[in-house]
Amino acid sequence: MRRPTERVTRVLICVLLVVLAIIPFAVAPRLPASAASGITLSSSVQVSFPTSMTFNVKAQGDTNIVQLRLHYIVDRQNFASVVSEGWAQFNPATSVNTQWLWDMRKSSLPPGTQVEYWWTAKDAAGKTAETSRSTVFFDDNRYKWQSITTGPVILQWYSGNTQFANTLMTAAQQGLQRIENDTGAMPQGQVRVYIYASAQDLQGSMLFPQQWEGGVTFEGYNVIAIGVSPSQLDFGTRAVPHELTHWIVGQVTFNDYGAGLPTWLDEGLAIYGEGMLNPQYQASLNSAINNNQLISVRSLSSPFSAIPEQAYVSYGESNSIVTFLIQRYGKGKMIQLLHVFQQGSGYDDALKQVYGFDQDGLDALWRQSLGIKTAFVPQRDLVPVMAGA
């Protein structure tokens, strides 16, 4: 039970709040933190996608401003918050209007990247000042984006109707569920998926694109960009879950050792996330099996060939290898393998730790599952291992 004095206090507080609301000029304006030092600062940002960001700053002081420094943090996956700095160039004066240019040709950002920034200043008397922290998004403002969100996926597009976007979102959710059910890998946080109207538009959003690039996952940034026109829904419903799988696997295996995955595992999981294997990949895989032209698992650890027919075989094989591992040993082993890679393990060592065989042993067992006779059989797998073990 409240005491009478408590009720009186609450009434007085309420009366005071009403007075302040009616007479706003009675409240003293909140002074910037820099005012006490005699230095005042103001700033703004101009985004010129995809080439640059210009950070502008104005400073005034009682004595000459001798130092203006930009501090910024890029929102990306890291083990520690990394604060970068940019030094503005100017001649010391009591009033300074200058800028710092982030040239993306030297260090580029994907579309939609969030950057937190603030300025600090120092004058000739040694006094300092600092602006409050602000946020800017490196948005591709050349297009008028629409957006829908379901779960961890924020899908943005500018060409095509809502049904087009909903179809891609459905494919995204199906892909996420498939990967979670069959590998145990789950997304952390949200991802922005930018749907450009064509591969050409997509490539126009990058400073140094590859001519064949139709979709890209910007590892660590929670950003995906894909070129899909409304007339290419079949491609889009494969490309979206494909890139989402790359995003999830990248999160699960992220490490500070710079260690990555063998290409057959990374691409094999991404294709697995699509669902049914692309008929072109399946036909190339069947041809390679029938003509005894399969590429070894160890060779598939390296980047795939740029020659289309060889690339199709590589993608088809990678999907087949990953499917073999999941179906024979279960999702528990697959998520365990990804976690071992997160620790920076080598390709052969990771496989030995989880499955008991290296890439050559995997190659032999996988070929046997296809009905191809091989001379080498890993000792551990002489006894069948049940799925889910």
KOLMIMI-818290 format. One line per field, with one value per residue: residue in three letters; x, y, z of N, C-alpha, C in turn. Coordinates in steps of 0.1 Angstrom, whole numbers, plus 5000, padded with zeros to 4 digits. Layout:
BEGIN
res (ALA;...);
nX (X;...);
nY (Y;...);
nZ (Z;...);
caX (X;...);
caY (Y;...);
caZ (Z;...);
cX (X;...);
cY (Y;...);
cZ (Z;...);
//
This chain:
BEGIN
res (MET;ARG;ARG;PRO;THR;GLU;ARG;VAL;THR;ARG;VAL;LEU;ILE;CYS;VAL;LEU;LEU;VAL;VAL;LEU;ALA;ILE;ILE;PRO;PHE;ALA;VAL;ALA;PRO;ARG;LEU;PRO;ALA;SER;ALA;ALA;SER;GLY;ILE;THR;LEU;SER;SER;SER;VAL;GLN;VAL;SER;PHE;PRO;THR;SER;MET;THR;PHE;ASN;VAL;LYS;ALA;GLN;GLY;ASP;THR;ASN;ILE;VAL;GLN;LEU;ARG;LEU;HIS;TYR;ILE;VAL;ASP;ARG;GLN;ASN;PHE;ALA;SER;VAL;VAL;SER;GLU;GLY;TRP;ALA;GLN;PHE;ASN;PRO;ALA;THR;SER;VAL;ASN;THR;GLN;TRP;LEU;TRP;ASP;MET;ARG;LYS;SER;SER;LEU;PRO;PRO;GLY;THR;GLN;VAL;GLU;TYR;TRP;TRP;THR;ALA;LYS;ASP;ALA;ALA;GLY;LYS;THR;ALA;GLU;THR;SER;ARG;SER;THR;VAL;PHE;PHE;ASP;ASP;ASN;ARG;TYR;LYS;TRP;GLN;SER;ILE;THR;THR;GLY;PRO;VAL;ILE;LEU;GLN;TRP;TYR;SER;GLY;ASN;THR;GLN;PHE;ALA;ASN;THR;LEU;MET;THR;ALA;ALA;GLN;GLN;GLY;LEU;GLN;ARG;ILE;GLU;ASN;ASP;THR;GLY;ALA;MET;PRO;GLN;GLY;GLN;VAL;ARG;VAL;TYR;ILE;TYR;ALA;SER;ALA;GLN;ASP;LEU;GLN;GLY;SER;MET;LEU;PHE;PRO;GLN;GLN;TRP;GLU;GLY;GLY;VAL;THR;PHE;GLU;GLY;TYR;ASN;VAL;ILE;ALA;ILE;GLY;VAL;SER;PRO;SER;GLN;LEU;ASP;PHE;GLY;THR;ARG;ALA;VAL;PRO;HIS;GLU;LEU;THR;HIS;TRP;ILE;VAL;GLY;GLN;VAL;THR;PHE;ASN;ASP;TYR;GLY;ALA;GLY;LEU;PRO;THR;TRP;LEU;ASP;GLU;GLY;LEU;ALA;ILE;TYR;GLY;GLU;GLY;MET;LEU;ASN;PRO;GLN;TYR;GLN;ALA;SER;LEU;ASN;SER;ALA;ILE;ASN;ASN;ASN;GLN;LEU;ILE;SER;VAL;ARG;SER;LEU;SER;SER;PRO;PHE;SER;ALA;ILE;PRO;GLU;GLN;ALA;TYR;VAL;SER;TYR;GLY;GLU;SER;ASN;SER;ILE;VAL;THR;PHE;LEU;ILE;GLN;ARG;TYR;GLY;LYS;GLY;LYS;MET;ILE;GLN;LEU;LEU;HIS;VAL;PHE;GLN;GLN;GLY;SER;GLY;TYR;ASP;ASP;ALA;LEU;LYS;GLN;VAL;TYR;GLY;PHE;ASP;GLN;ASP;GLY;LEU;ASP;ALA;LEU;TRP;ARG;GLN;SER;LEU;GLY;ILE;LYS;THR;ALA;PHE;VAL;PRO;GLN;ARG;ASP;LEU;VAL;PRO;VAL;MET;ALA;GLY;ALA);
nX (5008;5006;5020;5005;5022;5036;5016;5011;5035;5036;5014;5024;5045;5031;5017;5038;5048;5027;5027;5052;5047;5028;5041;5066;5089;5099;5116;5150;5171;5187;5221;5247;5273;5297;5297;5306;5333;5339;5340;5320;5303;5290;5275;5272;5262;5269;5257;5270;5262;5276;5300;5311;5312;5306;5317;5308;5318;5314;5331;5336;5354;5368;5395;5420;5409;5426;5425;5405;5387;5373;5354;5344;5322;5316;5288;5291;5298;5319;5345;5351;5343;5352;5368;5372;5392;5392;5410;5404;5415;5427;5432;5443;5420;5396;5371;5360;5352;5349;5357;5356;5364;5352;5365;5352;5366;5388;5381;5354;5318;5289;5255;5232;5246;5252;5265;5280;5288;5309;5323;5354;5370;5398;5413;5437;5443;5442;5418;5389;5362;5332;5309;5276;5268;5259;5239;5243;5231;5245;5229;5216;5205;5196;5174;5139;5130;5110;5097;5094;5090;5098;5102;5137;5143;5146;5133;5140;5129;5125;5115;5087;5057;5039;5032;5053;5074;5065;5065;5093;5099;5086;5100;5124;5118;5112;5137;5152;5140;5145;5173;5176;5162;5176;5203;5207;5216;5211;5198;5213;5201;5191;5188;5194;5179;5186;5169;5178;5168;5180;5209;5227;5220;5226;5254;5260;5259;5282;5317;5338;5328;5322;5318;5301;5285;5256;5245;5252;5266;5274;5297;5296;5283;5256;5241;5226;5227;5209;5204;5174;5149;5113;5105;5121;5115;5118;5146;5150;5137;5155;5179;5176;5172;5196;5217;5209;5216;5244;5248;5239;5256;5280;5277;5277;5302;5320;5351;5381;5404;5407;5401;5385;5359;5360;5354;5335;5319;5308;5295;5280;5263;5248;5235;5221;5203;5186;5167;5153;5177;5192;5182;5201;5226;5222;5221;5247;5261;5252;5262;5290;5293;5285;5304;5328;5341;5342;5351;5376;5370;5389;5400;5378;5378;5391;5385;5359;5360;5360;5350;5319;5307;5324;5321;5294;5294;5309;5293;5271;5283;5291;5267;5258;5277;5274;5247;5250;5265;5247;5224;5235;5249;5235;5220;5232;5259;5266;5262;5280;5304;5305;5308;5333;5349;5345;5363;5387;5398;5417;5408;5410;5415;5392;5372;5382;5380;5352;5340;5358;5373;5393;5394;5400;5391;5364;5358;5360;5340;5317;5317;5313;5287;5274;5275;5299;5329;5356;5390;5398;5388;5378;5388;5372;5346;5339;5320;5287;5273;5247;5222;5219;5235);
nY (4988;5022;5051;5083;5105;5095;5094;5122;5131;5118;5131;5157;5153;5146;5169;5187;5175;5180;5208;5212;5201;5219;5243;5244;5260;5264;5245;5239;5238;5209;5208;5201;5176;5187;5214;5222;5222;5243;5238;5232;5208;5195;5171;5152;5128;5117;5094;5077;5054;5028;5037;5054;5069;5099;5116;5144;5172;5199;5223;5244;5266;5282;5285;5276;5248;5218;5191;5167;5138;5109;5083;5049;5021;4991;4972;4940;4904;4896;4888;4906;4940;4963;4993;5017;5043;5076;5103;5137;5161;5194;5230;5244;5263;5285;5280;5253;5235;5205;5172;5136;5111;5080;5058;5034;5018;5010;4997;4981;4980;4959;4963;4980;4978;4985;5013;5026;5058;5085;5117;5131;5159;5182;5210;5238;5244;5220;5211;5189;5174;5156;5141;5128;5094;5082;5066;5052;5038;5020;5022;5011;5034;5039;5026;5021;5005;4978;4960;4929;4909;4878;4858;4853;4865;4893;4905;4923;4941;4956;4953;4937;4922;4918;4892;4879;4885;4872;4845;4840;4844;4823;4802;4807;4803;4776;4765;4773;4757;4732;4729;4732;4710;4688;4692;4704;4730;4763;4797;4828;4857;4883;4885;4904;4902;4912;4916;4920;4932;4919;4901;4919;4943;4935;4932;4957;4968;4963;4970;4955;4932;4897;4885;4863;4863;4858;4858;4865;4860;4880;4874;4875;4899;4897;4900;4894;4893;4890;4885;4885;4883;4890;4871;4850;4831;4804;4801;4819;4808;4788;4800;4817;4801;4788;4807;4816;4793;4793;4816;4808;4785;4799;4814;4794;4783;4803;4817;4829;4822;4823;4801;4780;4762;4731;4733;4715;4708;4733;4743;4720;4718;4741;4737;4715;4727;4739;4720;4698;4685;4705;4699;4701;4698;4673;4657;4661;4649;4623;4616;4617;4597;4574;4574;4571;4594;4609;4635;4636;4637;4650;4667;4683;4700;4723;4755;4755;4746;4770;4763;4755;4728;4712;4725;4720;4693;4693;4707;4690;4666;4675;4680;4654;4641;4654;4648;4620;4619;4630;4613;4588;4591;4609;4640;4648;4642;4659;4685;4685;4682;4707;4723;4715;4725;4751;4755;4758;4736;4714;4701;4672;4664;4673;4656;4631;4633;4635;4615;4595;4590;4602;4626;4610;4585;4592;4596;4570;4556;4571;4567;4539;4539;4547;4525;4521;4503;4502;4501;4508;4508;4524;4515;4520;4521;4495;4483;4490;4523;4537;4560;4592;4587);
nZ (5000;4991;5006;5018;5012;4990;4971;4968;4958;4933;4921;4919;4901;4878;4873;4867;4844;4826;4825;4813;4789;4778;4778;4760;4755;4779;4786;4787;4758;4747;4748;4725;4731;4725;4731;4756;4754;4738;4711;4683;4664;4633;4611;4580;4554;4522;4498;4471;4453;4433;4440;4461;4494;4510;4537;4554;4574;4597;4616;4644;4665;4694;4692;4667;4648;4647;4642;4627;4628;4615;4627;4623;4621;4605;4599;4602;4603;4629;4652;4670;4677;4652;4649;4625;4610;4595;4582;4580;4556;4559;4563;4593;4612;4628;4619;4601;4572;4559;4545;4543;4520;4512;4491;4471;4454;4465;4489;4490;4496;4500;4487;4509;4532;4566;4583;4611;4625;4637;4645;4657;4672;4676;4691;4689;4715;4727;4734;4731;4711;4704;4681;4683;4678;4646;4620;4587;4557;4530;4505;4474;4457;4431;4423;4428;4455;4466;4494;4513;4542;4557;4585;4588;4564;4545;4517;4488;4460;4426;4402;4387;4400;4431;4434;4421;4438;4461;4453;4451;4478;4490;4479;4492;4519;4519;4512;4534;4554;4544;4546;4573;4583;4571;4575;4599;4602;4610;4605;4617;4629;4605;4569;4540;4509;4478;4448;4417;4385;4364;4353;4343;4356;4382;4380;4375;4400;4412;4415;4404;4387;4378;4346;4343;4366;4384;4408;4442;4474;4500;4521;4556;4557;4558;4534;4503;4468;4437;4403;4388;4365;4361;4342;4347;4367;4373;4374;4395;4417;4423;4426;4448;4472;4470;4473;4499;4513;4511;4527;4553;4558;4557;4580;4600;4598;4601;4610;4627;4615;4588;4574;4550;4533;4515;4480;4469;4491;4500;4476;4470;4492;4488;4464;4472;4489;4471;4463;4441;4418;4394;4360;4340;4353;4363;4340;4330;4351;4350;4324;4329;4348;4333;4313;4326;4336;4359;4382;4407;4443;4458;4438;4434;4455;4450;4433;4408;4373;4346;4322;4308;4305;4321;4345;4350;4355;4378;4396;4397;4406;4432;4445;4445;4462;4486;4491;4494;4518;4537;4535;4541;4565;4581;4594;4618;4617;4596;4605;4625;4611;4598;4621;4629;4608;4614;4634;4621;4608;4586;4553;4550;4576;4590;4579;4587;4614;4619;4602;4599;4576;4549;4521;4499;4508;4511;4484;4473;4487;4480;4452;4452;4461;4439;4423;4412;4409;4431;4441;4467;4500;4528;4561;4584;4573;4566;4581;4580;4585;4602;4591;4607;4627);
caX (5000;5014;5018;4999;5032;5039;5006;5013;5047;5032;5006;5032;5052;5022;5014;5050;5049;5017;5032;5063;5041;5021;5051;5078;5100;5104;5126;5163;5175;5198;5233;5256;5283;5309;5296;5314;5347;5340;5340;5307;5304;5278;5280;5262;5268;5263;5260;5270;5263;5284;5314;5317;5304;5313;5314;5310;5319;5317;5336;5339;5360;5374;5409;5421;5407;5438;5424;5392;5389;5361;5354;5332;5321;5308;5280;5294;5302;5333;5347;5352;5339;5364;5366;5382;5393;5395;5415;5401;5426;5423;5441;5438;5412;5385;5359;5364;5342;5357;5351;5365;5358;5354;5365;5349;5375;5399;5375;5340;5308;5277;5243;5225;5255;5250;5278;5278;5300;5310;5335;5360;5378;5408;5418;5451;5445;5441;5404;5384;5348;5328;5295;5269;5269;5248;5240;5240;5231;5250;5218;5216;5194;5193;5162;5129;5129;5099;5102;5086;5098;5092;5113;5150;5146;5141;5134;5137;5129;5120;5108;5078;5046;5040;5032;5067;5082;5060;5070;5107;5099;5082;5112;5134;5114;5113;5151;5157;5134;5152;5186;5175;5158;5185;5217;5208;5222;5200;5203;5214;5198;5183;5196;5187;5181;5183;5166;5179;5160;5188;5223;5234;5218;5234;5268;5262;5259;5295;5327;5346;5320;5326;5307;5291;5279;5242;5240;5264;5264;5285;5299;5298;5275;5241;5235;5226;5222;5207;5198;5162;5138;5101;5103;5130;5111;5124;5160;5150;5133;5166;5190;5174;5176;5211;5225;5206;5223;5257;5247;5238;5268;5290;5276;5280;5316;5328;5362;5391;5417;5407;5400;5372;5354;5363;5343;5325;5310;5302;5285;5271;5252;5240;5227;5211;5193;5176;5157;5156;5189;5190;5183;5214;5236;5219;5225;5261;5266;5249;5271;5303;5292;5284;5317;5339;5348;5340;5362;5378;5366;5400;5401;5366;5381;5395;5375;5355;5364;5352;5344;5306;5305;5331;5314;5281;5298;5314;5281;5263;5290;5291;5254;5257;5285;5267;5235;5254;5269;5235;5215;5241;5254;5226;5223;5240;5273;5269;5264;5293;5315;5305;5314;5348;5355;5345;5375;5398;5404;5419;5398;5411;5414;5378;5365;5386;5375;5338;5335;5368;5380;5397;5387;5401;5382;5350;5357;5358;5327;5307;5316;5306;5272;5269;5277;5312;5338;5369;5399;5401;5377;5382;5386;5360;5333;5336;5308;5277;5270;5233;5219;5215;5245);
caY (5000;5034;5061;5095;5113;5090;5099;5136;5132;5113;5141;5168;5149;5146;5184;5192;5170;5187;5222;5212;5198;5230;5254;5237;5269;5265;5234;5243;5229;5200;5212;5191;5173;5195;5228;5225;5224;5255;5233;5227;5200;5190;5163;5146;5118;5116;5081;5077;5040;5019;5041;5061;5076;5112;5121;5158;5177;5214;5225;5258;5267;5295;5285;5268;5234;5212;5177;5161;5124;5101;5069;5042;5006;4984;4961;4927;4894;4897;4883;4918;4953;4969;5007;5022;5058;5084;5116;5148;5170;5208;5239;5248;5275;5285;5275;5244;5227;5195;5159;5124;5103;5065;5053;5019;5011;5005;4988;4982;4975;4954;4972;4978;4977;4996;5019;5036;5067;5097;5126;5138;5171;5187;5224;5241;5244;5206;5207;5179;5173;5144;5141;5116;5083;5081;5054;5054;5026;5021;5017;5013;5043;5040;5019;5022;4992;4973;4950;4920;4902;4866;4852;4859;4870;4906;4904;4936;4940;4968;4949;4926;4924;4912;4877;4876;4885;4861;4832;4839;4843;4809;4793;4810;4796;4761;4762;4773;4745;4720;4729;4729;4696;4678;4694;4710;4744;4773;4811;4836;4871;4885;4887;4912;4896;4922;4910;4929;4928;4912;4899;4931;4952;4931;4934;4972;4972;4959;4977;4946;4920;4887;4885;4852;4864;4860;4858;4866;4861;4888;4867;4883;4912;4894;4906;4886;4900;4881;4890;4877;4891;4884;4860;4840;4826;4791;4804;4826;4799;4780;4809;4823;4791;4785;4818;4815;4782;4798;4825;4800;4777;4808;4818;4783;4779;4815;4816;4839;4816;4824;4788;4779;4749;4726;4738;4705;4709;4746;4743;4708;4721;4752;4730;4706;4736;4742;4709;4689;4689;4711;4689;4702;4692;4658;4651;4661;4639;4609;4613;4615;4583;4564;4575;4570;4607;4616;4642;4631;4646;4659;4678;4692;4709;4736;4762;4747;4750;4780;4757;4752;4714;4707;4731;4713;4680;4696;4710;4677;4657;4680;4677;4639;4637;4659;4639;4607;4620;4633;4602;4576;4593;4617;4654;4650;4642;4670;4698;4683;4685;4722;4729;4712;4735;4764;4755;4760;4723;4711;4693;4658;4662;4674;4644;4620;4635;4632;4603;4584;4588;4615;4629;4598;4575;4596;4594;4556;4552;4577;4559;4526;4541;4549;4513;4520;4495;4509;4492;4513;4508;4528;4504;4522;4519;4481;4481;4500;4532;4540;4574;4598;4584);
caZ (5000;4990;5016;5012;5006;4977;4961;4965;4949;4919;4915;4915;4889;4867;4870;4861;4830;4819;4823;4803;4775;4774;4776;4756;4756;4793;4787;4781;4748;4750;4741;4720;4740;4722;4735;4768;4750;4729;4697;4678;4652;4626;4600;4571;4546;4508;4493;4456;4450;4442;4440;4472;4504;4514;4551;4556;4588;4599;4630;4648;4678;4699;4686;4655;4648;4641;4639;4625;4626;4613;4632;4617;4623;4595;4605;4596;4612;4634;4665;4678;4670;4646;4646;4615;4611;4583;4586;4570;4553;4559;4569;4607;4613;4638;4612;4591;4565;4551;4542;4541;4510;4512;4477;4471;4445;4474;4499;4486;4504;4493;4489;4521;4544;4577;4588;4622;4624;4645;4643;4669;4668;4685;4687;4692;4729;4732;4738;4722;4711;4697;4677;4687;4668;4636;4611;4573;4549;4517;4497;4459;4455;4417;4420;4438;4460;4474;4504;4521;4552;4564;4593;4587;4551;4540;4502;4482;4445;4420;4389;4389;4409;4444;4432;4417;4451;4470;4448;4455;4492;4492;4476;4503;4532;4516;4512;4548;4561;4539;4551;4588;4585;4566;4580;4613;4601;4612;4603;4629;4625;4593;4557;4530;4496;4468;4436;4406;4374;4354;4356;4340;4367;4393;4378;4376;4414;4417;4408;4396;4386;4368;4335;4345;4379;4384;4422;4451;4488;4506;4534;4567;4557;4558;4522;4491;4456;4426;4391;4384;4359;4363;4333;4350;4380;4375;4378;4407;4428;4426;4430;4461;4483;4468;4480;4513;4519;4513;4538;4565;4559;4560;4594;4609;4597;4603;4619;4625;4610;4574;4568;4543;4530;4501;4471;4467;4502;4499;4465;4472;4502;4482;4454;4479;4494;4460;4462;4430;4411;4381;4350;4332;4362;4364;4327;4330;4361;4344;4313;4335;4354;4322;4305;4335;4336;4372;4388;4421;4454;4461;4428;4435;4466;4444;4425;4396;4359;4340;4311;4312;4306;4333;4357;4352;4361;4392;4405;4398;4416;4445;4451;4448;4473;4499;4493;4499;4532;4545;4535;4547;4579;4588;4596;4629;4612;4587;4613;4632;4601;4597;4633;4629;4599;4621;4642;4612;4605;4572;4547;4553;4591;4594;4575;4595;4628;4619;4595;4600;4564;4543;4509;4490;4513;4507;4469;4471;4492;4471;4439;4454;4462;4425;4416;4405;4416;4434;4449;4480;4509;4542;4571;4593;4567;4563;4588;4576;4595;4600;4590;4619;4638);
cX (5009;5010;5012;5010;5037;5029;5007;5025;5043;5023;5014;5040;5043;5019;5026;5051;5039;5021;5043;5058;5034;5030;5064;5091;5106;5115;5139;5167;5187;5210;5241;5268;5296;5309;5304;5328;5350;5341;5326;5310;5291;5283;5269;5270;5261;5267;5259;5273;5266;5298;5320;5307;5313;5308;5318;5310;5321;5321;5339;5344;5365;5388;5409;5418;5419;5436;5409;5393;5375;5363;5342;5334;5311;5301;5282;5298;5316;5333;5348;5348;5352;5361;5377;5382;5397;5399;5412;5413;5420;5434;5435;5431;5402;5372;5364;5352;5349;5350;5361;5357;5362;5353;5363;5358;5386;5393;5360;5331;5296;5265;5237;5233;5253;5263;5274;5290;5298;5323;5341;5369;5387;5412;5432;5454;5444;5428;5398;5368;5344;5313;5289;5270;5257;5250;5236;5240;5236;5240;5220;5203;5191;5180;5152;5125;5115;5104;5091;5095;5091;5104;5126;5152;5138;5143;5130;5139;5123;5113;5100;5068;5048;5040;5046;5076;5078;5064;5085;5108;5095;5093;5123;5130;5115;5128;5156;5152;5141;5165;5186;5172;5168;5200;5218;5213;5210;5206;5203;5211;5190;5193;5187;5190;5176;5181;5167;5172;5167;5202;5231;5232;5225;5248;5271;5262;5273;5306;5336;5339;5326;5314;5297;5283;5264;5236;5253;5259;5276;5287;5303;5290;5260;5234;5237;5221;5221;5200;5187;5152;5125;5098;5113;5127;5117;5139;5159;5146;5144;5177;5188;5177;5191;5219;5222;5214;5238;5258;5247;5250;5280;5290;5281;5295;5325;5339;5372;5404;5418;5405;5386;5368;5359;5351;5332;5315;5302;5291;5276;5260;5242;5230;5216;5200;5182;5165;5161;5168;5185;5192;5196;5225;5234;5223;5240;5267;5264;5259;5285;5304;5293;5297;5329;5348;5345;5353;5364;5374;5377;5402;5390;5368;5385;5384;5372;5360;5355;5345;5330;5304;5312;5325;5301;5284;5302;5302;5273;5270;5289;5278;5253;5265;5279;5255;5239;5258;5256;5226;5222;5244;5245;5230;5232;5255;5276;5271;5277;5305;5316;5311;5329;5355;5355;5358;5388;5405;5407;5409;5398;5409;5400;5370;5369;5380;5360;5334;5345;5375;5383;5390;5389;5392;5367;5348;5353;5344;5315;5306;5310;5291;5266;5270;5290;5322;5351;5377;5401;5388;5382;5379;5373;5347;5331;5323;5299;5274;5256;5231;5215;5225;5253);
cY (5012;5044;5074;5104;5108;5094;5113;5138;5128;5124;5153;5165;5151;5161;5190;5188;5177;5201;5222;5209;5210;5242;5248;5246;5269;5254;5239;5233;5221;5204;5200;5189;5182;5209;5231;5228;5236;5251;5228;5220;5196;5182;5158;5136;5118;5102;5082;5062;5037;5024;5047;5065;5088;5116;5135;5162;5192;5215;5240;5258;5280;5297;5276;5253;5228;5198;5174;5147;5117;5087;5062;5027;5001;4973;4948;4917;4894;4892;4895;4930;4960;4984;5012;5037;5064;5098;5127;5157;5185;5217;5244;5261;5274;5279;5266;5236;5218;5182;5148;5115;5088;5060;5038;5011;5004;4995;4990;4976;4969;4964;4969;4977;4989;5000;5029;5045;5079;5104;5130;5149;5175;5201;5226;5242;5230;5202;5198;5179;5161;5145;5128;5106;5083;5069;5058;5040;5029;5015;5020;5021;5046;5034;5022;5009;4990;4962;4942;4912;4890;4860;4860;4866;4883;4906;4917;4935;4953;4965;4937;4929;4917;4897;4872;4875;4874;4847;4830;4837;4829;4800;4795;4802;4781;4757;4763;4761;4733;4718;4726;4715;4686;4680;4699;4724;4754;4788;4818;4851;4871;4887;4895;4906;4907;4915;4921;4923;4920;4910;4912;4942;4949;4934;4949;4977;4969;4966;4968;4933;4910;4887;4874;4853;4867;4861;4858;4867;4868;4883;4877;4896;4909;4900;4896;4894;4890;4888;4881;4885;4883;4872;4849;4833;4812;4792;4810;4817;4789;4789;4814;4813;4787;4794;4818;4804;4786;4807;4818;4792;4787;4813;4807;4781;4791;4813;4827;4834;4818;4811;4787;4764;4744;4730;4728;4705;4722;4746;4731;4711;4732;4746;4721;4715;4740;4732;4699;4694;4694;4701;4689;4696;4677;4651;4650;4651;4625;4606;4610;4601;4573;4563;4574;4582;4615;4623;4637;4641;4655;4670;4688;4701;4723;4743;4755;4754;4761;4775;4751;4737;4708;4713;4724;4700;4682;4699;4697;4668;4662;4678;4662;4635;4642;4651;4626;4608;4622;4620;4590;4578;4602;4631;4657;4651;4655;4683;4697;4686;4700;4728;4727;4722;4749;4766;4757;4748;4722;4702;4678;4655;4663;4662;4632;4621;4632;4619;4591;4581;4602;4617;4617;4587;4579;4594;4580;4552;4558;4570;4546;4528;4543;4536;4511;4513;4503;4499;4496;4514;4513;4518;4507;4519;4505;4477;4492;4510;4537;4556;4580;4595;4596);
cZ (5000;5001;5010;5006;4992;4967;4958;4956;4935;4913;4911;4903;4877;4863;4863;4847;4821;4815;4813;4789;4770;4770;4772;4757;4770;4795;4780;4770;4752;4742;4737;4730;4737;4727;4747;4765;4742;4715;4694;4665;4646;4615;4591;4562;4532;4502;4477;4453;4436;4444;4453;4482;4509;4527;4552;4570;4588;4614;4632;4662;4682;4694;4674;4657;4641;4637;4638;4621;4625;4619;4627;4620;4613;4601;4597;4606;4616;4648;4675;4670;4665;4643;4636;4616;4597;4588;4576;4568;4552;4565;4583;4606;4624;4632;4600;4585;4555;4550;4542;4531;4511;4497;4477;4462;4453;4485;4497;4496;4496;4495;4503;4534;4554;4582;4599;4623;4634;4642;4657;4664;4680;4681;4692;4707;4736;4736;4727;4722;4702;4693;4683;4675;4658;4627;4597;4566;4535;4507;4482;4456;4440;4414;4431;4443;4468;4483;4511;4530;4557;4571;4591;4574;4548;4525;4496;4467;4439;4407;4391;4400;4422;4443;4429;4430;4460;4466;4452;4470;4496;4490;4487;4515;4530;4517;4526;4556;4557;4545;4566;4590;4582;4570;4594;4613;4601;4610;4617;4624;4612;4581;4547;4516;4486;4454;4425;4394;4363;4359;4354;4351;4379;4392;4379;4390;4420;4409;4399;4395;4376;4358;4337;4358;4378;4398;4431;4465;4494;4520;4545;4568;4558;4546;4511;4479;4444;4415;4386;4378;4361;4354;4336;4364;4383;4380;4392;4419;4431;4432;4444;4472;4482;4475;4495;4520;4521;4525;4551;4568;4563;4575;4603;4609;4598;4613;4617;4620;4595;4567;4562;4542;4517;4492;4470;4479;4502;4488;4466;4481;4496;4472;4461;4485;4483;4459;4451;4422;4397;4370;4342;4340;4362;4351;4326;4339;4355;4333;4319;4341;4343;4314;4313;4335;4348;4376;4403;4431;4457;4451;4429;4448;4462;4436;4412;4383;4354;4327;4315;4315;4319;4346;4360;4359;4376;4401;4407;4408;4430;4452;4454;4460;4486;4502;4499;4514;4541;4546;4542;4562;4587;4590;4608;4626;4604;4595;4621;4623;4599;4609;4634;4619;4605;4630;4634;4608;4590;4566;4551;4568;4595;4591;4584;4609;4629;4614;4596;4587;4558;4529;4499;4495;4509;4492;4466;4475;4484;4458;4440;4455;4449;4417;4409;4414;4418;4442;4463;4488;4523;4552;4580;4586;4562;4570;4585;4588;4592;4599;4603;4630;4641);
//
